[in-house]
Amino acid sequence: MEAADAGENPVEDDGSAASQFEGPSGRRGARMLAAHDRRERENRALFARLAEDGDPRARDALIQRFLPLARSLALRYRRSQEPLDDLLQVASLGLIKAIDGFDAEREIAFASYAAPTILGEIKRYFRDRTWAVRVPSQLQELVLRVERTARDLADELRRQPTVGEIVAVVGASEEAVLEALQAGGAYRAVSLDEPRAGADENVVTLGESIGVNDHGFARVDGRETFAALLGIVTAREREVLRMRFEHDMAQAEIGAAIGISQMHVSRIIRRAIARLHQATSPVHCD
């Protein structure tokens, strides 16, 4: 390589850390790297104190240092139906388990060890505590991924994403994504005591708006059949039958009402019932 002209004195890049952090942005990066290294040394020191004598102050300090990590992971799995405070508590519990189980002598950053532990606790919470209807754990995890992807895409696209767009991001088949979207409806059951949407000041619950069995429908066919059969009896017989079986009047009361004897009323009823019975009896063919 030829030497530089006009008295230039270029700095030779020897690949050292100092040459990599020349300039304002490089100095800022160097300060960030130094701060990161210092924080890692402090974390190692706290873990050493915790391992040696179980210092509760060191444990509390580590929890406070890594709570932002637990919060960020909890936010990734936030659902509109699930209180954020509950997720934060579950993620914090996972963080504490990670702190208690971390071996500081291993050459691994604590955050790399803690993240899977915290995520496992959150997924276990969704699997065991929040689903109203049990579905396979693999499908539960896919539901969470699909819903999180759908939210992210909706924010990015300013509209609801299509199934194909979700499939492209999640990497599952279209059938699996559709199954996950449908299974999401089994996440939480709605109480029948919950007020119905759009109800006015006279609050109506969901339970009150659900139809019930109306036993009157079972009598419709009988009523219609009986109404048709009444055409084969006389007007007087229909009136006597109505007073006896509809108004539950005694035979003596019926006789007094139409001006005949009780015995005559009894004969009218027997004759009318016999005619109705004959009309409803099956026809026997020889």
Backbone bond lengths (Angstrom), bond angles and torsions (degrees), N, CA, C in turn:
res aa  C-N    CA-C-N  psi(-1)  N-CA   C-N-CA  omega(-1)  CA-C   N-CA-C  phi
1 M - - - 1.462 - - 1.517 107.93 -
2 E 1.386 116.19 135.46 1.455 119.76 -179.16 1.509 110.20 -77.63
3 A 1.352 114.84 150.47 1.463 119.66 179.22 1.502 109.26 -71.03
4 A 1.338 117.46 152.29 1.463 122.36 179.80 1.499 110.34 -71.81
5 D 1.361 117.07 143.12 1.460 123.12 179.83 1.517 111.07 -86.13
6 A 1.327 115.00 179.93 1.477 125.52 172.82 1.501 111.55 55.13
7 G 1.315 116.50 35.09 1.472 119.61 173.48 1.500 114.43 71.58
8 E 1.386 119.18 15.42 1.465 120.64 179.56 1.516 109.73 -66.98
9 N 1.288 115.48 146.15 1.463 121.22 179.23 1.527 107.76 -128.55
10 P 1.324 117.64 71.96 1.463 119.76 -175.20 1.525 111.32 -64.11
11 V 1.385 112.95 150.27 1.460 119.03 178.04 1.516 108.42 -85.47
12 E 1.283 115.94 125.85 1.462 119.91 179.93 1.519 109.54 -76.30
13 D 1.343 115.55 127.42 1.470 121.31 179.37 1.517 108.37 -85.38
14 D 1.319 115.20 104.28 1.468 119.11 -178.34 1.525 112.20 -96.73
15 G 1.380 115.06 9.33 1.467 117.28 178.45 1.504 113.13 80.33
16 S 1.336 118.08 4.94 1.458 119.94 -179.09 1.517 110.07 -74.65
17 A 1.352 116.29 161.90 1.464 121.61 179.34 1.509 110.74 -61.56
18 A 1.356 117.70 -33.70 1.457 120.44 -177.38 1.510 110.53 -64.83
19 S 1.359 117.53 -41.47 1.460 119.77 -178.88 1.511 111.85 -70.45
20 Q 1.334 117.97 -25.48 1.459 121.27 -179.41 1.517 112.18 -75.66
21 F 1.320 119.05 -19.88 1.452 121.80 -175.92 1.519 112.12 -114.17
22 E 1.347 117.68 31.32 1.460 121.10 174.17 1.528 109.16 -75.93
23 G 1.307 119.14 148.22 1.455 122.76 178.18 1.512 111.58 90.33
24 P 1.370 117.22 166.34 1.470 120.80 -177.40 1.521 113.26 -59.12
25 S 1.361 116.40 -47.04 1.466 117.81 -178.57 1.519 110.75 -66.62
26 G 1.326 116.93 -35.54 1.454 119.56 178.93 1.511 111.85 -66.98
27 R 1.340 116.27 -40.57 1.475 118.71 178.16 1.526 111.04 -65.13
28 R 1.350 116.40 -37.05 1.462 118.81 177.90 1.525 110.35 -64.64
29 G 1.342 116.20 -41.27 1.456 119.39 177.42 1.512 111.89 -63.98
30 A 1.338 116.51 -36.71 1.462 120.00 178.60 1.525 110.89 -65.23
31 R 1.342 115.66 -40.28 1.473 118.51 178.82 1.527 110.68 -65.42
32 M 1.351 116.83 -39.98 1.467 119.98 178.69 1.521 110.88 -64.22
33 L 1.356 115.81 -39.72 1.459 119.41 178.93 1.518 111.18 -65.95
34 A 1.327 115.90 -40.64 1.463 119.72 178.80 1.525 110.78 -64.67
35 A 1.353 116.16 -41.34 1.466 119.78 179.13 1.519 110.51 -64.29
36 H 1.337 116.14 -39.27 1.463 119.96 179.08 1.525 110.36 -64.52
37 D 1.330 116.49 -44.49 1.469 119.50 179.51 1.528 110.78 -63.06
38 R 1.334 115.56 -40.79 1.466 118.54 179.64 1.525 110.80 -63.68
39 R 1.326 116.48 -41.55 1.464 120.11 179.96 1.529 111.11 -65.66
40 E 1.325 116.37 -37.57 1.458 119.18 178.06 1.526 110.80 -64.75
41 R 1.332 116.39 -39.73 1.474 119.17 177.75 1.520 110.42 -64.42
42 E 1.330 116.47 -40.18 1.466 119.53 178.18 1.532 110.71 -64.58
43 N 1.339 116.84 -40.82 1.462 119.82 178.23 1.520 110.73 -61.93
44 R 1.349 116.66 -43.27 1.463 120.87 179.23 1.516 111.06 -61.87
45 A 1.332 115.14 -39.16 1.468 118.87 179.56 1.522 110.74 -65.70
46 L 1.339 117.01 -41.23 1.465 120.52 178.80 1.522 110.79 -64.79
47 F 1.324 117.07 -41.85 1.466 119.60 178.26 1.524 111.08 -65.79
48 A 1.326 116.88 -35.01 1.466 119.76 177.74 1.520 110.80 -64.40
49 R 1.340 116.80 -43.38 1.468 120.45 177.52 1.523 111.20 -62.76
50 L 1.330 115.43 -40.22 1.470 119.38 -179.79 1.522 110.79 -66.58
51 A 1.346 117.46 -37.38 1.461 120.63 -179.22 1.517 111.88 -73.41
52 E 1.335 116.72 -33.72 1.463 119.80 -175.56 1.521 112.11 -73.67
53 D 1.317 117.20 -53.18 1.463 119.39 -174.30 1.529 113.66 -130.91
54 G 1.322 116.94 13.07 1.461 119.61 178.59 1.508 113.34 61.55
55 D 1.311 117.41 37.79 1.462 122.67 -177.44 1.534 109.73 -58.31
56 P 1.349 118.59 114.32 1.469 120.01 -179.02 1.522 112.28 -66.18
57 R 1.342 117.24 -28.19 1.468 119.48 178.66 1.521 110.99 -68.10
58 A 1.325 116.46 -36.26 1.468 119.51 176.39 1.529 110.33 -66.63
59 R 1.317 115.77 -39.00 1.478 119.89 178.27 1.522 110.99 -63.92
60 D 1.341 116.63 -45.59 1.469 120.29 178.91 1.528 111.19 -62.80
61 A 1.323 116.90 -38.51 1.463 120.23 179.66 1.517 111.03 -65.13
62 L 1.342 117.11 -39.82 1.458 120.36 178.45 1.535 111.14 -66.53
63 I 1.324 115.86 -38.67 1.472 119.19 178.06 1.523 110.21 -61.36
64 Q 1.328 116.71 -46.03 1.459 120.50 -179.76 1.529 111.56 -64.18
65 R 1.323 116.98 -36.29 1.472 120.48 -179.26 1.525 112.06 -66.47
66 F 1.325 116.78 -35.72 1.462 119.55 -172.71 1.529 113.47 -107.09
67 L 1.324 118.15 6.66 1.463 119.53 174.66 1.533 112.60 -59.67
68 P 1.349 119.16 -38.02 1.480 117.69 176.12 1.524 113.18 -58.30
69 L 1.334 117.37 -34.50 1.459 120.47 176.64 1.525 110.17 -64.04
70 A 1.333 116.62 -46.24 1.465 120.32 179.57 1.524 110.77 -61.98
71 R 1.329 117.08 -39.60 1.459 120.49 -179.71 1.532 111.18 -65.25
72 S 1.326 116.74 -43.45 1.466 119.40 -178.36 1.525 110.81 -63.66
73 L 1.325 117.48 -37.55 1.463 120.29 178.52 1.521 111.33 -70.45
74 A 1.341 117.35 -36.75 1.463 120.50 177.48 1.521 110.97 -64.83
75 L 1.320 117.46 -37.95 1.460 120.99 -179.76 1.524 111.68 -65.03
76 R 1.322 117.10 -28.61 1.468 120.44 178.87 1.525 111.35 -64.94
77 Y 1.323 117.41 -26.92 1.456 121.43 -176.78 1.523 112.42 -110.52
78 R 1.305 115.83 18.13 1.461 118.67 -179.44 1.523 110.37 -69.95
79 R 1.335 115.52 136.12 1.460 121.80 176.59 1.516 108.04 -120.82
80 S 1.330 115.28 153.05 1.455 119.35 -177.60 1.525 111.55 -62.92
81 Q 1.363 117.22 -29.20 1.467 119.63 -178.02 1.523 112.68 -87.14
82 E 1.323 117.83 -11.90 1.462 120.68 -172.62 1.527 110.43 -105.95
83 P 1.349 117.72 123.73 1.474 119.82 179.56 1.533 111.22 -59.28
84 L 1.333 115.44 134.83 1.463 119.61 -179.15 1.525 110.69 -63.92
85 D 1.322 117.95 -34.76 1.468 120.77 -179.54 1.528 111.09 -59.30
86 D 1.336 116.81 -38.02 1.465 119.85 179.58 1.528 110.54 -65.94
87 L 1.329 116.15 -41.79 1.464 119.30 178.82 1.523 111.12 -65.20
88 L 1.329 116.78 -39.59 1.464 119.77 179.14 1.526 110.94 -64.05
89 Q 1.323 116.85 -38.60 1.467 119.42 177.68 1.523 111.28 -64.46
90 V 1.329 116.34 -42.05 1.463 119.72 179.73 1.527 110.07 -65.42
91 A 1.347 117.02 -43.38 1.466 120.29 179.57 1.526 110.35 -64.68
92 S 1.330 117.74 -37.74 1.468 120.86 178.41 1.520 110.72 -65.18
93 L 1.325 116.56 -38.98 1.466 119.79 176.47 1.529 110.40 -62.28
94 G 1.343 116.31 -41.93 1.462 119.16 176.47 1.515 112.09 -62.60
95 L 1.345 116.87 -37.70 1.462 120.74 177.54 1.525 110.99 -62.59
96 I 1.321 117.40 -43.94 1.471 121.06 179.88 1.520 110.42 -63.21
97 K 1.330 117.06 -41.14 1.468 119.75 177.34 1.520 111.04 -62.82
98 A 1.340 116.40 -38.29 1.464 120.10 179.28 1.524 110.92 -66.63
99 I 1.326 117.54 -40.39 1.470 121.17 179.29 1.521 110.09 -63.91
100 D 1.332 115.96 -43.75 1.468 119.24 -177.90 1.524 112.11 -69.26
101 G 1.340 117.85 -26.23 1.460 119.92 -176.96 1.514 114.54 -100.74
102 F 1.343 118.14 1.24 1.463 120.73 -175.69 1.521 111.40 -80.58
103 D 1.319 115.12 135.17 1.457 121.75 176.34 1.535 108.16 -100.09
104 A 1.328 116.87 106.41 1.461 121.15 -174.80 1.525 112.84 -66.43
105 E 1.332 117.43 -16.58 1.456 119.50 -179.11 1.531 112.45 -78.66
106 R 1.303 116.53 -13.38 1.460 119.44 178.36 1.524 109.67 -76.10
107 E 1.295 116.67 143.95 1.464 121.51 -179.70 1.526 109.84 -84.07
108 I 1.301 114.74 68.92 1.460 120.28 179.99 1.513 108.33 -147.88
109 A 1.314 117.01 140.95 1.462 120.95 178.29 1.525 109.02 -69.67
110 F 1.324 115.22 142.11 1.464 118.89 -177.61 1.525 111.64 -61.22
111 A 1.327 117.90 -38.50 1.470 120.42 -178.65 1.523 110.99 -59.09
112 S 1.334 117.08 -37.25 1.464 120.43 179.15 1.518 111.45 -67.37
113 Y 1.328 116.38 -30.42 1.456 120.72 177.95 1.525 111.26 -81.09
114 A 1.333 116.71 -37.52 1.462 120.92 -172.96 1.515 112.77 -74.86
115 A 1.340 117.94 -36.13 1.467 120.82 -174.30 1.532 112.37 -56.14
116 P 1.340 120.48 -50.20 1.470 118.68 178.87 1.524 112.98 -62.43
117 T 1.328 116.95 -34.54 1.465 119.84 179.27 1.520 110.98 -65.76
118 I 1.333 116.53 -44.62 1.463 120.58 179.84 1.529 110.79 -65.68
119 L 1.333 116.58 -44.46 1.461 120.05 179.57 1.525 111.07 -63.29
120 G 1.320 117.25 -37.89 1.459 120.34 177.62 1.517 111.70 -62.69
121 E 1.343 116.07 -38.65 1.465 119.75 178.58 1.523 110.92 -66.56
122 I 1.334 117.09 -40.18 1.461 120.97 179.50 1.531 110.43 -65.91
123 K 1.323 116.86 -44.34 1.465 119.93 179.83 1.523 110.95 -65.20
124 R 1.330 116.92 -37.28 1.460 119.82 178.05 1.526 110.68 -65.36
125 Y 1.324 115.77 -36.44 1.465 120.55 177.90 1.523 110.07 -62.88
126 F 1.326 117.11 -46.56 1.459 120.08 179.02 1.525 111.01 -63.80
127 R 1.319 116.71 -37.66 1.456 120.57 -176.28 1.520 111.78 -70.28
128 D 1.323 118.35 -41.15 1.455 121.99 -169.88 1.520 114.54 -100.07
129 R 1.318 118.60 -22.21 1.462 119.60 -169.58 1.523 115.19 -116.21
130 T 1.293 119.17 -21.65 1.464 118.81 -166.45 1.518 115.13 -112.65
131 W 1.330 118.44 -16.66 1.458 119.32 -175.99 1.522 110.51 -84.84
132 A 1.337 116.49 125.94 1.457 120.06 178.14 1.523 110.84 -72.07
133 V 1.331 116.36 -33.14 1.462 122.23 177.48 1.520 107.62 -121.36
134 R 1.327 116.35 127.80 1.462 119.45 -176.35 1.524 110.64 -72.00
135 V 1.314 115.53 129.97 1.462 122.48 174.48 1.520 107.14 -126.94
136 P 1.321 118.81 161.01 1.470 120.66 -179.17 1.523 111.72 -56.07
137 S 1.338 116.29 143.18 1.465 121.05 -176.49 1.526 111.80 -59.83
138 Q 1.336 117.89 -36.10 1.457 120.58 178.76 1.527 110.64 -63.06
139 L 1.326 116.26 -38.71 1.458 120.37 178.33 1.526 110.58 -71.14
140 Q 1.331 117.82 -35.27 1.462 120.74 176.85 1.520 110.95 -59.34
141 E 1.333 116.11 -46.00 1.463 119.73 179.99 1.527 111.20 -64.34
142 L 1.341 116.18 -37.69 1.463 118.82 177.87 1.516 110.95 -66.51
143 V 1.319 117.27 -36.70 1.470 120.71 177.76 1.527 110.14 -59.98
144 L 1.331 116.31 -44.74 1.466 120.08 179.74 1.530 110.65 -63.35
145 R 1.333 117.22 -42.94 1.469 120.19 179.88 1.520 110.92 -64.90
146 V 1.320 116.74 -42.35 1.470 120.25 -178.72 1.522 110.28 -65.71
147 E 1.322 117.44 -43.77 1.466 119.63 -178.83 1.520 111.10 -66.31
148 R 1.346 116.57 -40.68 1.469 119.53 178.76 1.531 109.96 -65.19
149 T 1.321 117.26 -41.47 1.469 120.66 178.31 1.520 111.03 -64.56
150 A 1.339 116.88 -40.66 1.467 120.22 179.89 1.524 111.04 -63.28
151 R 1.337 116.90 -39.48 1.479 119.66 177.98 1.522 110.93 -65.69
152 D 1.337 116.18 -44.74 1.466 119.27 -178.88 1.530 111.37 -63.45
153 L 1.327 116.02 -42.24 1.459 119.54 179.77 1.522 111.47 -67.37
154 A 1.336 116.86 -36.59 1.463 119.96 178.46 1.532 110.58 -63.62
155 D 1.332 116.87 -39.42 1.464 120.15 177.10 1.524 111.08 -66.82
156 E 1.326 115.68 -38.38 1.465 120.04 -177.08 1.529 112.22 -75.31
157 L 1.338 116.46 -41.21 1.463 120.54 -174.86 1.524 113.34 -91.74
158 R 1.337 117.13 -11.68 1.468 122.04 -177.47 1.528 111.31 63.45
159 R 1.320 116.70 29.73 1.466 123.19 176.35 1.523 107.90 -163.95
160 Q 1.322 115.29 168.99 1.449 118.83 177.50 1.531 110.07 -73.34
161 P 1.318 118.19 130.25 1.470 120.13 -178.18 1.524 111.69 -71.97
162 T 1.305 115.53 156.19 1.460 120.64 174.80 1.525 109.48 -82.69
163 V 1.324 115.39 166.52 1.464 119.93 178.24 1.523 110.17 -61.57
164 G 1.339 117.44 -39.47 1.454 120.74 179.78 1.517 112.49 -62.24
165 E 1.335 117.18 -38.53 1.464 120.76 178.72 1.526 110.87 -67.44
166 I 1.322 116.87 -37.67 1.471 120.10 177.04 1.525 109.98 -67.10
167 V 1.327 116.81 -42.18 1.468 121.48 179.68 1.520 110.37 -58.63
168 A 1.339 116.90 -41.29 1.461 120.92 -176.99 1.522 111.45 -63.44
169 V 1.319 117.51 -32.80 1.465 120.80 -178.20 1.527 111.17 -85.84
170 V 1.315 116.54 -44.39 1.470 120.54 -175.81 1.524 111.41 -71.74
171 G 1.335 116.37 -35.95 1.458 119.20 -179.94 1.506 114.44 87.28
172 A 1.343 117.45 5.93 1.457 121.39 176.54 1.528 109.41 -94.87
173 S 1.316 116.24 170.67 1.456 120.20 178.91 1.525 110.11 -72.96
174 E 1.320 115.03 160.69 1.470 119.24 178.96 1.521 111.02 -62.34
175 E 1.318 116.76 -38.15 1.464 120.87 178.71 1.529 110.96 -62.60
176 A 1.348 116.73 -41.89 1.465 120.59 -179.84 1.529 110.69 -66.47
177 V 1.336 117.44 -39.78 1.467 120.57 179.25 1.522 110.69 -65.78
178 L 1.326 117.17 -42.17 1.467 120.41 177.58 1.525 110.75 -62.80
179 E 1.326 116.66 -39.51 1.470 120.31 177.97 1.523 110.39 -64.64
180 A 1.345 116.59 -39.13 1.463 120.21 179.21 1.525 110.58 -66.35
181 L 1.326 117.35 -40.47 1.463 120.15 178.91 1.526 111.07 -63.96
182 Q 1.323 116.16 -37.56 1.456 119.82 178.42 1.524 110.80 -72.30
183 A 1.329 116.92 -40.23 1.465 120.58 -179.29 1.519 111.70 -66.19
184 G 1.342 117.35 -24.68 1.456 119.61 178.17 1.513 112.67 -59.29
185 G 1.330 117.02 -24.11 1.458 119.82 177.46 1.510 113.25 -70.55
186 A 1.338 117.87 -15.57 1.463 121.55 179.11 1.516 111.88 -89.46
187 Y 1.340 116.71 5.10 1.459 119.32 -174.50 1.520 112.09 -67.32
188 R 1.311 117.56 -45.28 1.460 119.83 -175.97 1.520 110.05 -138.03
189 A 1.331 116.22 134.16 1.457 121.27 175.99 1.528 109.57 -86.15
190 V 1.310 115.75 148.29 1.464 121.68 179.47 1.516 108.98 -98.86
191 S 1.320 117.21 132.00 1.452 121.49 -179.80 1.523 110.47 -69.36
192 L 1.329 116.48 141.14 1.461 120.58 176.61 1.518 111.60 -70.00
193 D 1.340 116.73 -14.66 1.467 120.42 177.56 1.524 112.69 -87.69
194 E 1.340 116.89 -1.14 1.461 119.86 -179.46 1.528 109.97 -73.95
195 P 1.341 117.91 135.96 1.471 119.70 179.26 1.520 111.02 -59.90
196 R 1.321 115.51 140.61 1.454 120.19 -179.97 1.517 110.31 -71.54
197 A 1.324 117.17 140.57 1.456 121.45 -179.81 1.523 110.06 -60.61
198 G 1.335 116.15 134.19 1.455 121.49 177.95 1.513 114.50 82.43
199 A 1.337 116.97 7.00 1.461 119.39 -179.98 1.517 109.98 -68.59
200 D 1.348 116.36 146.73 1.461 120.93 -179.67 1.514 109.73 -83.09
201 E 1.351 115.46 -159.96 1.464 118.09 -176.59 1.522 111.84 -64.42
202 N 1.334 117.59 -25.98 1.462 120.70 173.54 1.530 107.44 -83.46
203 V 1.328 115.60 90.70 1.457 121.14 -171.21 1.525 110.62 -61.67
204 V 1.317 114.62 129.19 1.462 121.54 177.33 1.523 107.62 -116.83
205 T 1.320 116.82 124.92 1.457 120.56 179.73 1.526 109.67 -83.18
206 L 1.337 114.97 164.99 1.461 119.58 177.88 1.521 111.17 -61.99
207 G 1.327 115.72 -37.70 1.458 119.53 -179.99 1.513 112.42 -62.67
208 E 1.345 116.81 -37.09 1.458 120.57 -179.53 1.523 112.33 -73.18
209 S 1.326 116.81 -19.76 1.463 119.94 -178.21 1.523 112.75 -94.57
210 I 1.312 116.70 -2.57 1.467 120.25 179.19 1.515 109.27 -87.17
211 G 1.312 117.03 134.68 1.456 121.30 -179.16 1.519 112.45 -65.12
212 V 1.330 115.77 152.25 1.463 121.75 177.83 1.525 108.40 -122.26
213 N 1.309 115.75 166.36 1.462 120.29 178.44 1.522 110.26 -68.17
214 D 1.316 116.55 124.21 1.456 122.48 177.01 1.525 107.52 -102.66
215 H 1.315 114.85 106.27 1.463 118.87 -175.45 1.526 112.25 -69.42
216 G 1.316 117.10 -12.13 1.447 119.30 177.37 1.513 113.04 -65.03
217 F 1.349 116.38 -26.39 1.458 118.74 179.50 1.528 111.48 -63.26
218 A 1.322 116.14 -31.36 1.461 118.95 -179.03 1.523 111.80 -67.85
219 R 1.346 117.06 -20.16 1.466 120.31 -179.09 1.517 112.96 -95.67
220 V 1.319 117.28 -2.93 1.463 120.16 -177.04 1.521 111.20 -62.75
221 D 1.332 116.75 -48.57 1.464 120.00 -178.79 1.523 110.65 -60.31
222 G 1.337 115.64 -41.15 1.458 118.88 179.64 1.518 112.20 -64.06
223 R 1.327 116.11 -41.20 1.465 119.61 179.66 1.524 110.66 -64.16
224 E 1.334 116.18 -44.18 1.461 119.92 -178.66 1.526 111.11 -65.39
225 T 1.321 115.85 -40.80 1.470 119.48 178.72 1.520 110.96 -64.35
226 F 1.332 115.24 -43.27 1.467 119.39 -178.87 1.530 111.16 -65.82
227 A 1.350 115.80 -38.97 1.465 118.77 179.01 1.524 111.03 -62.10
228 A 1.330 116.78 -38.13 1.462 119.80 178.61 1.529 111.58 -69.38
229 L 1.332 116.90 -36.91 1.465 120.69 -178.54 1.521 112.13 -70.03
230 L 1.334 116.31 -26.90 1.462 118.15 -178.04 1.526 111.65 -63.64
231 G 1.309 117.22 -14.97 1.461 119.74 178.46 1.512 113.40 -69.46
232 I 1.337 118.16 -15.07 1.466 120.04 -177.82 1.530 111.57 -93.50
233 V 1.312 118.10 -3.56 1.463 120.81 176.62 1.525 108.42 -106.64
234 T 1.334 115.99 162.56 1.458 120.59 -178.30 1.521 110.44 -75.43
235 A 1.319 116.18 166.30 1.459 121.53 179.40 1.517 111.10 -61.72
236 R 1.341 116.47 -38.47 1.460 119.92 -179.98 1.528 110.43 -67.54
237 E 1.336 116.19 -42.11 1.459 119.82 178.01 1.532 110.63 -63.09
238 R 1.332 118.09 -41.16 1.472 120.80 177.77 1.515 111.05 -59.93
239 E 1.343 116.66 -41.61 1.457 120.01 -178.93 1.522 111.40 -66.11
240 V 1.346 116.16 -42.05 1.465 120.15 178.58 1.526 110.26 -63.84
241 L 1.330 116.79 -44.82 1.467 119.93 178.68 1.529 111.24 -62.24
242 R 1.329 117.32 -39.86 1.467 120.48 179.50 1.523 110.80 -62.75
243 M 1.350 116.17 -45.95 1.470 118.58 -179.37 1.531 111.26 -66.00
244 R 1.342 116.46 -35.10 1.474 118.87 -176.47 1.522 112.12 -76.25
245 F 1.325 117.57 -46.18 1.462 119.82 -171.33 1.528 113.74 -101.91
246 E 1.302 118.87 -22.32 1.460 120.16 178.35 1.521 111.46 -92.10
247 H 1.358 114.22 -42.56 1.473 117.78 -179.18 1.526 112.17 -99.76
248 D 1.331 117.88 -0.61 1.472 123.34 175.57 1.538 111.65 55.82
249 M 1.350 115.13 42.65 1.474 119.69 179.37 1.523 109.37 -87.47
250 A 1.323 116.10 145.66 1.461 120.46 175.74 1.529 109.46 -71.45
251 Q 1.352 115.44 159.52 1.461 119.15 -177.98 1.520 111.14 -62.63
252 A 1.333 117.45 -36.91 1.466 120.01 178.54 1.520 110.80 -64.19
253 E 1.330 117.15 -39.10 1.467 120.81 178.53 1.527 110.48 -65.66
254 I 1.321 117.20 -39.01 1.463 120.72 179.40 1.528 109.83 -65.09
255 G 1.344 115.45 -44.78 1.467 119.34 179.41 1.521 111.86 -60.20
256 A 1.336 115.88 -43.22 1.466 119.01 178.82 1.517 111.17 -64.55
257 A 1.349 116.94 -33.97 1.460 120.18 -177.20 1.524 112.47 -71.44
258 I 1.360 117.14 -34.31 1.470 118.56 -176.05 1.537 112.24 -110.60
259 G 1.341 115.43 1.40 1.462 119.54 173.34 1.494 115.75 80.53
260 I 1.329 118.13 36.71 1.458 121.93 175.64 1.520 107.95 -132.95
261 S 1.340 115.67 172.35 1.455 119.73 -178.63 1.526 110.88 -79.88
262 Q 1.343 113.97 163.70 1.460 119.22 178.10 1.517 111.10 -63.38
263 M 1.372 116.09 -38.74 1.458 119.63 -179.67 1.530 110.91 -64.42
264 H 1.327 115.53 -36.94 1.459 119.32 178.66 1.539 109.99 -65.90
265 V 1.316 115.94 -39.60 1.472 120.10 177.24 1.516 110.22 -61.14
266 S 1.360 115.88 -41.85 1.462 119.85 -179.76 1.516 110.80 -62.13
267 R 1.352 117.85 -41.33 1.460 120.56 179.73 1.525 111.43 -65.37
268 I 1.345 116.54 -39.68 1.473 120.34 179.10 1.530 110.20 -61.81
269 I 1.324 116.20 -43.54 1.469 119.98 -178.51 1.519 110.65 -65.18
270 R 1.369 117.07 -45.03 1.468 119.80 -179.47 1.523 110.60 -63.21
271 R 1.339 116.44 -42.14 1.456 119.70 -178.68 1.533 111.57 -65.12
272 A 1.340 116.24 -41.48 1.467 119.62 -179.34 1.524 111.15 -67.69
273 I 1.321 116.65 -41.42 1.471 119.93 -179.36 1.527 110.52 -66.64
274 A 1.321 116.38 -38.84 1.468 119.60 178.29 1.517 110.49 -62.88
275 R 1.342 118.02 -40.89 1.455 120.89 179.33 1.532 110.64 -65.67
276 L 1.352 116.89 -40.71 1.465 120.41 178.30 1.525 111.30 -66.15
277 H 1.334 115.71 -40.38 1.461 119.67 179.53 1.525 110.90 -64.36
278 Q 1.311 116.40 -39.32 1.467 120.45 179.13 1.538 110.29 -65.51
279 A 1.327 115.52 -36.89 1.470 118.95 -178.45 1.520 112.20 -69.92
280 T 1.317 118.09 -28.62 1.459 121.39 -177.53 1.521 112.92 -94.83
281 S 1.323 118.02 -6.96 1.462 121.20 -179.37 1.514 109.30 -75.17
282 P 1.346 118.13 142.97 1.464 120.49 179.05 1.518 110.85 -66.40
283 V 1.308 114.76 148.12 1.456 120.43 179.81 1.529 108.74 -83.95
284 H 1.338 116.65 128.06 1.476 121.44 -179.86 1.521 108.60 -98.51
285 C 1.269 116.08 126.67 1.465 121.89 178.46 1.520 109.60 -103.24
286 D 1.294 117.17 134.04 1.470 120.28 176.70 1.494 111.57 -74.67
